[in-house]
Amino acid sequence: MKRSVSSERWLKEHFADPYVKKAQQEGYRCRAAYKLLEIQKKYRLIKPPMNVVDLGAAPGGWSQVVAKLLQHHGKIFALDILPMEPISHVDFIQGDFQEEAVYDQLSARVGAQKIDVVLSDMAPNMSGIIVSDQAKVFYLAELALDFAQKVLKPGGAFLVKVFQGGEFEAYHKQLRVNFKFIKVCKPDASRDRSKEIYLLAENYQRVEG
């Protein structure tokens, strides 16, 4: 089947992308690994012996990064509704993280410990309609925040992908309710045309509503 012009353009750009080439050379499953590596270099988010959850983890680039940073001291739990090829020292749970069964599996594996960091690089399938796509991104970000509030220990951190514009200010305000420090990150590995940015929320304190 013949590819569309836009599809051909995307493939050409993708394989010419220096981060795609670097990921292939260094054994990372996707270029997104370099976004987390940049954030880590600047903010030292992941430190052994932390317990970390990676939401929407497939294909596993961020989980690979975390596993290397923890150096077997701590645990990384990868959650995704999609299947994911095994990664050494990564505990994968397949299923929707909103479902009680998945939450129960995670709780059983974590035990009495709490989670230090929740990561979310989740993104919906994009339609190209900006308003619709932004709404979908922030919906996933809301779900990730709800999850983080359930599992994070006091003082924990939450890193989430959002979009500029749309509901950004309202979401940023939500984060400030439970987190003392909020940082806005735009890694170099994010494509120039992309509106994606990352919010790093630190020092979690649960506020009862």
Rosetta blueprint (number, residue, H / E / L):
1 M L
2 K L
3 R L
4 S L
5 V H
6 S H
7 S H
8 E H
9 R H
10 W H
11 L H
12 K H
13 E H
14 H H
15 F H
16 A H
17 D L
18 P H
19 Y H
20 V H
21 K H
22 K H
23 A H
24 Q H
25 Q H
26 E H
27 G L
28 Y L
29 R L
30 C L
31 R L
32 A L
33 A H
34 Y H
35 K H
36 L H
37 L H
38 E H
39 I H
40 Q H
41 K H
42 K H
43 Y H
44 R L
45 L L
46 I L
47 K L
48 P L
49 P L
50 M L
51 N E
52 V E
53 V E
54 D E
55 L E
56 G L
57 A L
58 A L
59 P L
60 G L
61 G H
62 W H
63 S H
64 Q H
65 V H
66 V H
67 A H
68 K H
69 L H
70 L H
71 Q L
72 H L
73 H L
74 G L
75 K E
76 I E
77 F E
78 A E
79 L E
80 D E
81 I L
82 L L
83 P L
84 M L
85 E L
86 P L
87 I L
88 S L
89 H L
90 V E
91 D E
92 F E
93 I E
94 Q E
95 G L
96 D L
97 F L
98 Q L
99 E L
100 E H
101 A H
102 V H
103 Y H
104 D H
105 Q H
106 L H
107 S H
108 A H
109 R H
110 V H
111 G L
112 A L
113 Q L
114 K L
115 I E
116 D E
117 V E
118 V E
119 L E
120 S E
121 D L
122 M L
123 A L
124 P L
125 N L
126 M L
127 S L
128 G L
129 I L
130 I H
131 V H
132 S H
133 D H
134 Q H
135 A H
136 K H
137 V H
138 F H
139 Y H
140 L H
141 A H
142 E H
143 L H
144 A H
145 L H
146 D H
147 F H
148 A H
149 Q H
150 K H
151 V H
152 L E
153 K E
154 P E
155 G E
156 G E
157 A E
158 F E
159 L E
160 V E
161 K E
162 V E
163 F E
164 Q L
165 G L
166 G L
167 E L
168 F H
169 E H
170 A H
171 Y H
172 H H
173 K H
174 Q H
175 L H
176 R H
177 V H
178 N H
179 F E
180 K E
181 F E
182 I E
183 K E
184 V E
185 C E
186 K L
187 P L
188 D L
189 A L
190 S L
191 R L
192 D L
193 R L
194 S L
195 K L
196 E E
197 I E
198 Y E
199 L E
200 L E
201 A E
202 E E
203 N E
204 Y E
205 Q L
206 R L
207 V L
208 E L
209 G L
